């Protein structure tokens, strides 16, 4: 009788320690192959480690460190054409004649992710506004991922390796 009680208490304690991924309101839909695009992570490559299969074949495996990743902002597909950093990064590649399909289709949104917490003194107050609106510490590395609206994450959501699924 105590075994059942102890296992329930243990599962309650463990589930309270795990921070769930907070999805946006539209993201409570099941994953659809070839339609749903999920967010990625920022990682540091530490090196390569050799491993061998049972047949004796050598396989090189990358060793990655995943620092504290957080979702900072989500830009929906309807607003992606107004995202200024996409407008003119390499000359006038974004013109009326040549708009990339991922912008014109309005199928994907942008998930902005930051990693590696830093000291707020190193950044201007305007730049720190991005982080304070998400409720996280300033980050050294920031990148963006194309994601489908059903996989968008709320700002401030911690992203760990548990975000990924096999398959």
N, C-alpha and C positions, 0 to 999 in steps of 0.2 A: 504494500500500500504506500509506503514511503518512497519507493522507487519512482512511481508515477508523479508524486508531488515534487520530488527533487528534479526530475527531468523537466517538468513544467516551469519551475522556478529558474532553472538554468537557461531554458530557452527564452524566458522573459528577459533575463539579465543580458544575454547575448544579443537579442534583438534590439534592446535599448542602446547598446553600444554601437551598432551599425547605423551609420547615417544613410538613409535612403536617398536615391537620386530624385531630386525635385523636378518634375516635368511641368511644362506649361499646360494651360487648360486644354489646348487642342491635342496634347500629346498622349492622351490616355487611350490610344487606339493600338490594336495589336500590330506587331511588326509584319510588314509585307515584303517578301523577297523581290528584289529588283525595283522597288518603289521607295522603301524607307532608307534614308541615308542618315547614319548616326554620327555623333561628334567624335573627334579623336582626342589624343593626349599629347602633351609636350613632354619629351623625355630626353635625358642626357645619355649618350652612348659611352659606356665605360670601357668597352673593349669587346674582344671576341674570345670565346672559350670553345675549344674543340671538344666534340662529343662523338661517340662511335655507336653505330647501330649494332644489332645482334649479329649482322652479317660481317662486321668488321669495317664497314664503310665510314669514313670520317665525315662529319657534318660540323661546319662552323656555326656557332650560335652567338648572336649578339647579346651582350649583357647591357641592359638599360636600367637607368635609375629614373624613377618617376617622382619628381618633386611635387609639392602641393599645388595641384591643378584646381582651378575654379572657373566656372562659367561666369563671364563678366557681363555679357549683353547678348541679346538675340535680335537680329534685324530680320523682320518677316519678308517674304518674297515681294510683297507689294511695295516695300520701301527700299529694295536693294538698288534700284537705279539712282537713288538719291544719296547713296553711300559715297562720300567724297573721296576716300582713299582708293576707290576703284576707278575714279574718273580719268586720271591722267598720270599713272605711275611711270610710263615709258613713252612719253610723247603723246601723239594724238591717235592712239590705237583704238580708243572708244569713240567712234564717230557714228553718224547716222547710217553710213553705208555698212559699217562692220561692227555690229553689236554682238558680243559673245552670246551663244545660245543659252547659257545658264542665266544670263540677265534677261534676255527677251522672253524666254519661256515662263519666267516667274514661277518656277517649280521649286527652287531651293531658297532657303533663307541662309543668313550668315550667323554662325555661332562664334562669338569671340571668347577665347580661352586664354587665361594668364597662368603663369607658373613661376616659381622661385620668388618667394616673398622678399621684399627689400625694405629699406629704411625710408619712411615718408619724406625725410628731409632732402633726399636725393632728387625729388621730383617737384615740379611746379604745382601750385594749388589747383590750376586748371586740369592738369594731367591726373592729379590725385582724385578729382571729381569722378572719373570713370570708375575708380575702385570703391570710393565711398558710396556711390549709388548702388553698387553690387553688394556692399557690406563686407568687403574683404580687404586685406592688407595690400599695399601696392606690390605689383609684380614686375620682375625684371624682363621676362619673356612674354610676348603676347603674339598670338596668331589667330587666324580665322579658319573655320571649316564650313564647307557647304553642307547644310543639313536639311532634311525634309521637315515641314512644319509639325508632323506628328512625332518628331524626335527632338524637338527644341527643349532646352533646359532653362530653368529659371535662373536669373542672376544670383550669384552667391553659392550655387550648388557645388559642393566638392566633387571632383571627378577622380576616381581611383581605377585601379585595374579591374575592379568588380563591375565596372560599367560595361565591360565587354562580355560577350557570350561566345561559346564555341560554335563554329559553323560559318 
